[in-house]
């Protein structure tokens, strides 16, 4: 499987990850069947793939791929499959 295809597969759930940016996009719409509804006119393909632009101390920006390092969680939210007490 190609890297871009893998990124597109995991990008549908990127809204679940906490973000440090202030301009957060709203969570995508989910159809009754559980499928994420995507619009044909997405704002930016890089943003949809989890590529974020970090601001460096000198003011320059650097593209960074935001990834989930682990699925372990310290919280014990009963509804979450990644909770601490599973």
C-alpha positions as CSV (number, residue, x, y, z in Angstrom):
1,X,0.0,0.0,0.0
2,X,1.3,3.4,-0.9
3,X,2.1,6.0,1.7
4,X,-0.4,8.5,0.4
5,X,-3.1,5.8,0.4
6,X,-2.3,5.0,4.0
7,X,-2.4,8.7,5.0
8,X,-5.8,9.1,3.3
9,X,-7.1,6.1,5.3
10,X,-6.1,7.5,8.7
11,X,-6.9,11.1,7.8
12,X,-10.6,10.4,8.3
13,X,-10.1,10.1,12.0
14,X,-7.6,12.9,12.4
15,X,-10.2,15.1,14.0
16,X,-10.1,12.9,17.1
17,X,-6.5,13.9,17.8
18,X,-5.9,17.0,19.9
19,X,-4.4,19.8,17.9
20,X,-2.2,22.7,19.0
21,X,-3.4,25.0,16.3
22,X,-6.0,27.6,17.0
23,X,-7.8,27.4,13.7
24,X,-9.4,24.0,14.3
25,X,-11.7,22.6,11.6
26,X,-15.0,21.2,12.7
27,X,-15.4,17.5,13.0
28,X,-16.5,15.8,9.8
29,X,-20.1,14.7,9.3
30,X,-20.8,11.1,9.9
31,X,-23.5,9.3,8.0
32,X,-25.9,6.9,9.9
33,X,-24.0,4.0,8.5
34,X,-20.8,5.3,10.2
35,X,-19.0,6.4,7.1
36,X,-17.4,9.9,7.1
37,X,-19.0,12.2,4.6
38,X,-16.4,14.0,2.6
39,X,-17.0,17.1,0.5
40,X,-15.6,17.2,-3.0
41,X,-14.1,20.6,-2.5
42,X,-11.7,19.9,0.4
43,X,-9.7,23.0,1.5
44,X,-6.2,21.6,1.2
45,X,-5.0,18.0,0.5
46,X,-2.0,18.4,2.7
47,X,-4.2,19.5,5.6
48,X,-6.5,16.6,5.1
49,X,-3.5,14.2,5.3
50,X,-2.3,15.5,8.7
51,X,0.5,17.7,7.4
52,X,0.9,20.7,9.7
53,X,3.1,23.7,9.3
54,X,5.1,24.4,12.5
55,X,6.4,27.9,13.0
56,X,10.1,28.0,13.8
57,X,11.7,30.6,16.1
58,X,12.9,32.7,13.2
59,X,9.4,32.9,11.7
60,X,9.8,30.3,9.0
61,X,7.4,27.5,8.7
62,X,8.3,23.8,8.4
63,X,5.9,21.1,7.2
64,X,5.5,18.3,9.7
65,X,3.5,15.1,9.6
66,X,1.3,14.7,12.7
67,X,1.1,11.1,13.6
68,X,-0.3,9.0,16.5
69,X,2.7,7.6,18.4
70,X,0.7,5.3,20.6
71,X,-2.9,4.3,21.3
72,X,-2.3,4.0,25.0
73,X,-4.2,6.5,27.1
74,X,-4.0,7.5,30.8
75,X,-7.7,8.3,31.0
76,X,-10.3,5.7,31.7
77,X,-13.3,6.9,29.6
78,X,-15.7,4.0,29.5
79,X,-16.8,4.6,25.9
80,X,-13.2,4.7,24.5
81,X,-11.5,1.5,23.1
82,X,-8.1,2.9,24.1
83,X,-8.9,3.6,27.7
84,X,-6.4,2.7,30.5
85,X,-8.4,0.0,32.1
86,X,-9.3,-2.1,29.0
